[in-house]
Amino acid sequence: MNSVNQSIDNTHFRTFKHVRHAVPSNVSSGQLREAIKQRLHDKNLKLPHKKPYMRKIFERTSGCFFHDLLEQPRGTDPQYFHIFIGTNNRYAFAYPVNDKSAETAIDTLNQFIADNNGKPIIKLTSDGEAAFNSQQFINECHKHQIMVKIVPDKAHSTLGIVDRFVRTLRDMNQPQNKSQEQQYDQDYIIFTREKMRQLITSYNNAHHNSIGCSPKKMYDNADLENEYIAKCLKQRNIQNAIIDFNLDPGTFVRYRMVDYDLAGHKRRSQISREKYVINKRIGSRYLLQAPDGKIISKSRFEIVKADDDDPLGLTFQQNQRVNPESVYTGILYH
């Protein structure tokens, strides 16, 4: 079998039709197909395989929001929009700002609190934006008994709701179907204050498939949000019953490589060719460690158990050495 593998290696191809001519004639087609099957292949995680392992993003209590800065082209007024979106109800707010300072972030936070119709704000989740991670902003949140969660990992799927919301806003700010306007005209790249107000209103009143109603309807009806939370908890319990859903530290896995993981390299495969060990699990995130001590984090749907003979990875191209764990500050008030 070693000679068969060597013959296959010499072709630099992987499929039967490409390697048949290079393998000795005394090797039958069945034997060759079996040899190809046993070789290391690129795994391809398609949605039906990933979906059972994909954690739905939700909170067990109302009053939790994501927030982010939507940046516009240099010289635009406003330069940014500080956006907030409900984790469960997906109800959104947007505030025009012209800088990324902690003081401005505090101003928009207080506007958001005032505009939230007296409803409690329990938790704010964001990326590692300097203003949101500043002690001034965190202190202001604590003053209002708001928990702060910072997610520094750029590829963290936890931020999927706010990332998807920003993409939706950009999609909404496009020319109408069959119109003669050009999608890269300034009018369709830049959000004016009035355009953003219109888009936010439209978004909040449109049916949202993920929650089964419009964000405004759930925002206005606490019972609908409680029903949604109960449904998400039921789905999570079903996931937890999957035999290999939870992987133990010490397990070797290969991981799904997104653009951030490629670190500027051209894509060679969807799943890492090499395997890495699970260092530990934090919530629904797995910390993978390379022999040189570098660590990255992945969700369960982004990793697959490795085979014993898969090659061991020596490092991560992302060049991370610190744990990309979420940072919590404050207490989650109920």
Helices and strands as residue ranges (DSSP letters): H 2-11, H 16-19, G 20-22, H 29-38, H 47-50, G 51-53, E 64-71, E 80-86, E 92-97, H 102-115, E 123-127, H 135-143, E 147-151, G 157-159, H 160-172, G 186-188, H 193-205, H 215-220, H 222-240, E 252-255, H 259-262, E 276-282, E 285-289, E 295-299, G 300-302, E 303-305, E 327-329
